[in-house]
Amino acid sequence: MDDKIYVTKPSLPPIEEYIEQIKEIWEEAILTNMGPKHVAFENQLKKYLNVEDVSLFTNGHMALEMTLQAFELSGEIITTPFTFASTVHAIVRNGLTPVFCDINIENFTIDANKIEELITDKTSAILPVHVYGNICDVEKIQQIAKRHNLKVIYDAAHAFGVKLNGRDIGNFGDASMFSFHATKVFHTIEGGAITFSNKDIADKLYNLKNFGIKSPTNVEEVGANAKMNEFQAAMGICNLKYISESINKRERVYNRYLEHLRGISGIKVNEKKDNIISNYSYFPVTFNKEVFGSSRDEIVYELNKEEIYPRRYFYPLCSDFECYKAKYDSNKTPTAQWVSNNILTLPLYADLKLNIVDKICEIILKKK
Ligand SMILES: *Cc1c(COP(=O)(O)O)cnc(C)c1O
């Protein structure tokens, strides 16, 4: 058994339960194309996420890419550079131009006070990210979108099961994308979904993920192939049964980290707000070297020596990627730049042992 500790580890259901699901797939002999598991899982998700509508995809990225296509956006999309590559690639692969807005230092989401100054007559949408499951300033973003007639599409890849003031996260904006990648809080091996309330979008998304085929003789859109298959849906059905248990276990790990790291000067932990139901998806920590004594990268080095592998998540900023850096200047988003250079995501998964959390914190605090 490999006892290296990685930043995350997929939760798996009891194997017998997955086998039971697979047997049914054998009996039906339907493997994909919105079969019975797909239909059942979609309905279960709609209930769990408390949303009007949901559309399943083979992964979160294609879900996002096709949603931008479905809304027929044009020109510029305001987003954050402090995100996973997928967010920005989805914009660019639609022939659209990302415009990077800085983030706020409190919860690392897009700084809603800085959005309006970036709006031009080419702007068609805002694509904010609920990074680490932290919720964006959804109210202010909605007001801005309304004032300027913009669509709002959330990258909610990290926010499965999160609620704000009792309202489920998938109900904000025009649509929200969830990722069900193996490394996320909830997974279908690979997978993703879009939640939305606009009925016109339902058919469009359904057709787009199946080559734009509306009927056997009518291909209306330039679609692609992004259907979730039956084996993925079956994994989703199994994992959904255990999601509360899994989030509770994550909360225990989260609280243990807090016990050790809260209130240490030079360290900022990701505090959960009282009006938020969290999924405890990540445990990001920023290290201010001048105050704490060690830099983020020195901490990484110490942890790696003990075969513990946290992630410098998200470093580098998307605007510093090889494929984008010529067009952007990350000095224009100084908060995102500082956070990206000083943040570390510590290991957090349902089965992470508390004594490992103790060990990780001990290694960190030795470097004070
Ligand atoms: C994981 C992730 C995605 C992409 O999801 P996949 O299911 O891996 O395609 C997009 N955005 C963010 C912020 C993510 O973390």
The ligand as a MOL file (V3000), in Angstrom:
LIG
                    3D

  0  0  0     0  0            999 V3000
M  V30 BEGIN CTAB
M  V30 COUNTS 15 15 0 0 0
M  V30 BEGIN ATOM
M  V30 1 C -12.5170 20.4440 -12.3720 0
M  V30 2 C -12.7960 21.8070 -12.8530 0
M  V30 3 C -13.3360 22.0600 -14.1360 0
M  V30 4 C -13.4610 21.0160 -15.2120 0
M  V30 5 O -14.1990 19.9340 -14.8840 0
M  V30 6 P -13.9090 18.5040 -15.5480 0
M  V30 7 O -15.0720 17.6890 -15.0830 0
M  V30 8 O -12.6070 18.0180 -15.0230 0
M  V30 9 O -13.9040 18.6670 -17.0260 0
M  V30 10 C -13.6770 23.3630 -14.4570 0
M  V30 11 N -13.4950 24.3800 -13.5960 0
M  V30 12 C -12.9520 24.1850 -12.3750 0
M  V30 13 C -12.7960 25.3620 -11.4690 0
M  V30 14 C -12.5570 22.9000 -11.9770 0
M  V30 15 O -11.9710 22.7300 -10.7880 0
M  V30 END ATOM
M  V30 BEGIN BOND
M  V30 1 1 1 2
M  V30 2 1 2 3
M  V30 3 2 2 14
M  V30 4 1 3 4
M  V30 5 2 3 10
M  V30 6 1 4 5
M  V30 7 1 5 6
M  V30 8 2 6 7
M  V30 9 1 6 8
M  V30 10 1 6 9
M  V30 11 1 10 11
M  V30 12 2 11 12
M  V30 13 1 12 13
M  V30 14 1 12 14
M  V30 15 1 14 15
M  V30 END BOND
M  V30 END CTAB
M  END
